[in-house]
Amino acid sequence: MERCRGTTKWVHQLCIQRWVDEKQKGNTTVQVECPQCGTAYTIQLPNPSKLMAFLEISDKLLTRMCPIIAGGLCVGSIYWTSVTFGAVTIMQTVGPERGILMVCFNKSISILNFI
């Protein structure tokens, strides 16, 4: 900002920072320039603390993992529903005692042979 030849060199630094934030819209890689003279604004942020660095890394990791976790929950829910429905169907078809024996102690192939 020292090289700025426009009228924004007289604006409060906090106001310039807020304006730059609005122009960048959350993307800090976007270069913002003075509207009068075209000088690029460079905001130097202090080095983040270890806690902030950890939180940034955690945020990026969770952002990438969220679709995978959601997909796993959906697949797991469908699987659990199918298994439960199948077990209840077998017990209702062959009776509770025989159904429990088939579901708990037989291999899954023998259940498929029953169907």
C-alpha positions as a Python dict, from the first residue, in 0.01 Angstrom:
ca = {
    (1, 'M'): (0, 0, 0),
    (2, 'E'): (300, 230, 31),
    (3, 'R'): (326, 251, -349),
    (4, 'C'): (-41, 343, -397),
    (5, 'R'): (-84, 673, -582),
    (6, 'G'): (-465, 681, -556),
    (7, 'T'): (-692, 828, -292),
    (8, 'T'): (-720, 496, -106),
    (9, 'K'): (-377, 551, 47),
    (10, 'W'): (-552, 781, 296),
    (11, 'V'): (-813, 525, 403),
    (12, 'H'): (-790, 346, 739),
    (13, 'Q'): (-602, 18, 720),
    (14, 'L'): (-891, -170, 885),
    (15, 'C'): (-1132, -30, 625),
    (16, 'I'): (-900, -138, 341),
    (17, 'Q'): (-870, -486, 491),
    (18, 'R'): (-1249, -518, 516),
    (19, 'W'): (-1284, -399, 153),
    (20, 'V'): (-1020, -649, 36),
    (21, 'D'): (-1201, -928, 225),
    (22, 'E'): (-1526, -836, 50),
    (23, 'K'): (-1355, -835, -290),
    (24, 'Q'): (-1187, -1172, -230),
    (25, 'K'): (-1514, -1335, -113),
    (26, 'G'): (-1329, -1589, 103),
    (27, 'N'): (-1070, -1679, -163),
    (28, 'T'): (-745, -1533, -31),
    (29, 'T'): (-558, -1617, -353),
    (30, 'V'): (-754, -1351, -546),
    (31, 'Q'): (-538, -1045, -612),
    (32, 'V'): (-710, -714, -527),
    (33, 'E'): (-587, -386, -677),
    (34, 'C'): (-640, -19, -604),
    (35, 'P'): (-925, 105, -826),
    (36, 'Q'): (-742, 431, -905),
    (37, 'C'): (-377, 338, -966),
    (38, 'G'): (-387, -44, -1001),
    (39, 'T'): (-138, -117, -719),
    (40, 'A'): (-192, -467, -579),
    (41, 'Y'): (-285, -487, -213),
    (42, 'T'): (-88, -737, -10),
    (43, 'I'): (-220, -811, 337),
    (44, 'Q'): (43, -968, 558),
    (45, 'L'): (-116, -1189, 818),
    (46, 'P'): (67, -1286, 1137),
    (47, 'N'): (200, -1641, 1159),
    (48, 'P'): (-77, -1869, 1285),
    (49, 'S'): (-40, -2032, 1623),
    (50, 'K'): (-7, -2409, 1651),
    (51, 'L'): (-373, -2429, 1751),
    (52, 'M'): (-484, -2235, 1443),
    (53, 'A'): (-264, -2446, 1216),
    (54, 'F'): (-414, -2762, 1368),
    (55, 'L'): (-768, -2627, 1323),
    (56, 'E'): (-699, -2535, 958),
    (57, 'I'): (-563, -2882, 882),
    (58, 'S'): (-856, -3044, 1065),
    (59, 'D'): (-1103, -2832, 871),
    (60, 'K'): (-952, -2928, 536),
    (61, 'L'): (-944, -3296, 633),
    (62, 'L'): (-1307, -3294, 748),
    (63, 'T'): (-1413, -3112, 432),
    (64, 'R'): (-1258, -3387, 220),
    (65, 'M'): (-1382, -3673, 441),
    (66, 'C'): (-1743, -3555, 484),
    (67, 'P'): (-1875, -3704, 154),
    (68, 'I'): (-1700, -4034, 227),
    (69, 'I'): (-1842, -4050, 580),
    (70, 'A'): (-2192, -3962, 455),
    (71, 'G'): (-2170, -4230, 184),
    (72, 'G'): (-2052, -4487, 437),
    (73, 'L'): (-2341, -4403, 668),
    (74, 'C'): (-2590, -4440, 383),
    (75, 'V'): (-2445, -4774, 270),
    (76, 'G'): (-2428, -4898, 629),
    (77, 'S'): (-2789, -4795, 692),
    (78, 'I'): (-2910, -4974, 379),
    (79, 'Y'): (-2711, -5286, 473),
    (80, 'W'): (-2841, -5287, 832),
    (81, 'T'): (-3199, -5236, 714),
    (82, 'S'): (-3168, -5518, 460),
    (83, 'V'): (-3019, -5761, 711),
    (84, 'T'): (-3284, -5680, 972),
    (85, 'F'): (-3567, -5707, 721),
    (86, 'G'): (-3426, -6036, 592),
    (87, 'A'): (-3395, -6184, 941),
    (88, 'V'): (-3750, -6080, 1034),
    (89, 'T'): (-3882, -6225, 708),
    (90, 'I'): (-3710, -6561, 769),
    (91, 'M'): (-3842, -6578, 1127),
    (92, 'Q'): (-4197, -6502, 1012),
    (93, 'T'): (-4173, -6759, 730),
    (94, 'V'): (-4030, -7059, 918),
    (95, 'G'): (-4125, -6967, 1275),
    (96, 'P'): (-3927, -6801, 1554),
    (97, 'E'): (-3733, -7103, 1683),
    (98, 'R'): (-3623, -7238, 1346),
    (99, 'G'): (-3568, -6882, 1214),
    (100, 'I'): (-3326, -6800, 1497),
    (101, 'L'): (-3137, -7123, 1430),
    (102, 'M'): (-3115, -7042, 1058),
    (103, 'V'): (-3007, -6682, 1109),
    (104, 'C'): (-2762, -6737, 1395),
    (105, 'F'): (-2599, -7074, 1332),
    (106, 'N'): (-2616, -7149, 959),
    (107, 'K'): (-2394, -7018, 684),
    (108, 'S'): (-2548, -6754, 462),
    (109, 'I'): (-2541, -6999, 165),
    (110, 'S'): (-2791, -7229, 338),
    (111, 'I'): (-3026, -6937, 391),
    (112, 'L'): (-3004, -6861, 19),
    (113, 'N'): (-3089, -7228, -54),
    (114, 'F'): (-3401, -7189, 159),
    (115, 'I'): (-3519, -6899, -55),
}
